[in-house]
Amino acid sequence: MIVILEYNSGIPGVLKNALDWASRPRESSVISRKLVGLIGATPGGLGPVYAQMQIRHILKTMHVPVLPFQKVLISQVHEKIDSNQKVLTDKRTKRYLQSYLPQFINWIDRSLVLD
């Protein structure tokens, strides 16, 4: 699972650098063919749409399958968490995450059977 914070309509440079390092050498990459789910958050109103598009493209290039059709795009994240207690307070977002995680696990289980 990769959790992304979107900055300036993209992924943070540190995350891109970490993915670049993990993808080398290509023949024995530690990330190649690992199944990944994506969760993104941003204080903006649109949600991390651009960061998710960017990281999906990067991961595809690295031969990393990403859970298809499912996107967790949390907008205005600063209004949905209690920063003192470090907990998610938004019920709608919490319900969506609770439905997303079983789908991700099911996808992994199905993919392992196909291998």
Residue frames relative to the residue before (quaternion, step in Angstrom):
aa qw qx qy qz dx dy dz
M 1.0000 0.0000 0.0000 0.0000 0.00 0.00 0.00
I 0.0970 -0.7685 0.6305 0.0495 3.55 -0.94 0.91
V 0.1506 -0.7639 0.6241 0.0652 3.54 -0.85 1.03
I 0.1400 -0.8231 0.5504 0.0048 3.53 -0.65 1.20
L 0.1723 -0.7098 0.6688 0.1383 3.51 -1.13 0.74
E 0.2958 -0.7709 0.5363 0.1749 3.56 -0.76 1.02
Y 0.0248 -0.7689 0.6388 -0.0118 3.53 -0.99 0.98
N 0.8520 -0.0377 -0.0005 0.5221 3.56 -0.83 1.00
S 0.6844 -0.5316 0.2600 0.4259 3.55 0.92 1.05
G 0.7380 0.3433 -0.2509 0.5239 3.59 1.04 0.66
I 0.6201 -0.5218 0.4133 0.4152 3.52 -1.33 -0.03
P 0.5870 -0.5699 0.4256 0.3866 3.58 -1.14 0.50
G 0.5915 -0.6080 0.4097 0.3356 3.56 -1.06 0.78
V 0.6141 0.5571 -0.3487 0.4369 3.58 1.04 -0.73
L 0.6444 0.5046 -0.3230 0.4752 3.61 1.00 -0.78
K 0.6438 0.5120 -0.3240 0.4674 3.60 0.92 -0.86
N 0.6518 0.5130 -0.3160 0.4607 3.58 0.94 -0.85
A 0.6471 0.5157 -0.3162 0.4640 3.61 0.96 -0.86
L 0.6559 0.4983 -0.3095 0.4751 3.60 0.97 -0.83
D 0.6253 0.5348 -0.3377 0.4572 3.58 1.00 -0.77
W 0.6739 0.4806 -0.2956 0.4770 3.59 0.89 -0.88
A 0.6705 0.5042 -0.3034 0.4517 3.61 0.95 -0.84
S 0.6779 0.5129 -0.2944 0.4367 3.59 1.13 -0.53
R 0.6908 0.4537 -0.2725 0.4927 3.59 1.25 0.00
P 0.5489 -0.2435 -0.7980 0.0509 1.54 -1.93 1.54
R 0.6493 -0.5724 0.3399 0.3677 3.55 -1.03 0.80
E 0.6660 0.5301 -0.3112 0.4226 3.61 0.92 -0.86
S 0.8082 0.1772 -0.0857 0.5551 3.61 1.06 -0.64
S 0.1637 0.8293 -0.5143 0.1447 3.55 1.13 0.67
V 0.4437 -0.7035 0.4902 0.2606 3.57 -0.95 0.87
I 0.7121 0.4475 -0.2615 0.4736 3.59 1.19 -0.34
S 0.5065 0.6751 -0.4186 0.3354 3.59 1.17 -0.46
R 0.8632 0.0907 -0.1260 0.4805 3.53 -0.98 1.05
K 0.4342 0.6457 -0.4945 0.3874 3.60 1.21 0.41
L 0.4059 -0.7122 0.5183 0.2436 3.58 -0.94 0.86
V 0.0820 -0.8278 0.5544 -0.0259 3.56 -0.77 1.07
G 0.1654 -0.7187 0.6650 0.1176 3.49 -1.23 0.71
L 0.2450 -0.7852 0.5551 0.1232 3.57 -1.12 0.65
I 0.0252 -0.7420 0.6699 0.0096 3.52 -1.09 0.85
G 0.0286 -0.8205 0.5708 -0.0074 3.56 -0.84 0.92
A 0.0615 -0.7892 0.6110 0.0112 3.51 -1.18 0.67
T 0.0458 0.7760 -0.6276 0.0431 3.52 -1.22 0.59
P 0.5016 -0.6360 0.4765 0.3419 3.59 -1.13 0.46
G 0.5477 0.6350 -0.3852 0.3853 3.60 1.24 -0.27
G 0.6193 -0.5997 0.3909 0.3226 3.54 -1.30 0.33
L 0.6625 0.5304 -0.3087 0.4296 3.60 1.12 -0.56
G 0.4364 -0.6501 0.4981 0.3727 3.56 1.08 -0.59
P 0.6321 -0.5874 0.3665 0.3481 3.58 -1.23 0.30
V 0.0596 0.8445 -0.5272 0.0723 3.58 0.92 0.93
Y 0.7067 0.4670 -0.2793 0.4522 3.59 0.78 -0.98
A 0.6385 0.5166 -0.3304 0.4650 3.58 0.98 -0.78
Q 0.6571 0.5003 -0.3215 0.4632 3.60 0.96 -0.80
M 0.6324 0.5085 -0.3417 0.4741 3.60 0.97 -0.75
Q 0.6620 0.5194 -0.3044 0.4464 3.56 0.93 -0.91
I 0.7160 0.4438 -0.2769 0.4622 3.60 0.77 -0.95
R 0.5924 0.5501 -0.3738 0.4547 3.61 1.08 -0.58
H 0.6470 0.5107 -0.3112 0.4730 3.57 0.99 -0.83
I 0.6534 0.5126 -0.3074 0.4646 3.59 0.92 -0.91
L 0.6927 0.4799 -0.2854 0.4566 3.60 0.84 -0.98
K 0.6065 0.5467 -0.3568 0.4539 3.59 1.04 -0.69
T 0.6404 0.5259 -0.3093 0.4665 3.57 1.00 -0.85
M 0.7096 0.4410 -0.2392 0.4947 3.58 1.13 -0.72
H 0.4474 -0.7052 0.4317 0.3409 3.61 1.32 0.10
V 0.4282 0.6597 -0.4821 0.3861 3.54 0.97 0.97
P 0.3044 -0.7647 0.5369 0.1850 3.62 -0.46 1.15
V 0.1670 -0.7689 0.6135 0.0678 3.54 -1.02 0.93
L 0.6028 -0.5666 0.4162 0.3773 3.57 -1.00 0.86
P 0.3196 -0.7923 0.4870 0.1814 3.60 -0.46 1.17
F 0.8585 0.2355 -0.1782 0.4192 3.51 -1.33 0.56
Q 0.6869 0.4520 -0.2920 0.4885 3.61 1.17 -0.26
K 0.0118 0.7865 -0.6162 0.0399 3.52 -0.88 1.00
V 0.1382 -0.7386 0.6523 0.0990 3.54 -1.01 0.85
L 0.0341 0.8042 -0.5830 0.1109 3.53 -0.31 1.35
I 0.0384 -0.8202 0.5705 -0.0187 3.57 -0.13 1.26
S 0.1286 -0.7884 0.5998 0.0455 3.55 -0.52 1.22
Q 0.8329 0.1797 -0.1522 0.5007 3.55 -1.30 0.42
V 0.0561 0.8621 -0.4996 0.0639 3.54 1.01 0.92
H 0.6153 0.5750 -0.3490 0.4110 3.59 1.07 -0.68
E 0.6745 0.4631 -0.2902 0.4963 3.59 1.22 -0.39
K 0.6992 0.4921 -0.2494 0.4547 3.59 1.26 -0.25
I 0.7162 0.3606 -0.2519 0.5418 3.56 1.27 0.07
D 0.3602 -0.6577 0.6080 0.2608 3.52 -1.28 0.45
S 0.2930 -0.8102 0.4804 0.1641 3.57 -0.20 1.27
N 0.6028 0.5485 -0.3722 0.4441 3.62 1.14 -0.42
Q 0.7622 0.3396 -0.1816 0.5204 3.56 0.91 -0.94
K 0.3139 -0.7794 0.4802 0.2520 3.59 1.33 -0.27
V 0.5193 0.6022 -0.4335 0.4240 3.56 0.88 1.02
L 0.5076 -0.6186 0.5158 0.3061 3.51 -1.26 0.59
T 0.1593 -0.8216 0.5438 0.0631 3.59 -0.74 1.02
D 0.5967 0.5848 -0.3629 0.4126 3.60 1.21 -0.40
K 0.4008 -0.7599 0.4648 0.2143 3.58 -0.47 1.23
R 0.6491 0.5240 -0.3271 0.4440 3.61 0.94 -0.82
T 0.6616 0.4882 -0.3004 0.4835 3.58 0.94 -0.87
K 0.6345 0.5349 -0.3236 0.4545 3.57 0.99 -0.83
R 0.6537 0.5043 -0.3121 0.4700 3.61 0.96 -0.86
Y 0.6501 0.5149 -0.3241 0.4552 3.58 0.96 -0.82
L 0.6531 0.5003 -0.3122 0.4751 3.59 0.96 -0.83
Q 0.6485 0.5202 -0.3149 0.4579 3.58 1.02 -0.78
S 0.6801 0.4335 -0.3021 0.5083 3.61 1.12 -0.45
Y 0.6167 0.5684 -0.3383 0.4269 3.60 1.13 -0.62
L 0.6730 0.5345 -0.3108 0.4059 3.58 0.81 -0.96
P 0.6636 0.4693 -0.3345 0.4770 3.67 0.87 -0.72
Q 0.6144 0.5340 -0.3534 0.4609 3.62 1.07 -0.65
F 0.6396 0.5239 -0.3134 0.4671 3.56 1.02 -0.81
I 0.6641 0.4976 -0.2959 0.4730 3.58 0.91 -0.92
N 0.6431 0.5211 -0.3120 0.4664 3.59 0.98 -0.85
W 0.6354 0.5240 -0.3180 0.4696 3.58 1.00 -0.82
I 0.6389 0.5111 -0.3223 0.4762 3.59 0.97 -0.84
D 0.6603 0.5132 -0.3111 0.4515 3.60 0.86 -0.96
R 0.6683 0.4867 -0.3015 0.4749 3.61 0.92 -0.88
S 0.6614 0.5163 -0.3089 0.4478 3.58 0.96 -0.84
L 0.6449 0.5192 -0.3262 0.4562 3.59 1.02 -0.73
V 0.6207 0.5363 -0.3344 0.4640 3.57 1.10 -0.69
L 0.6738 0.5092 -0.2889 0.4508 3.59 1.02 -0.79
D 0.6096 0.5832 -0.3542 0.4034 3.61 1.12 -0.53
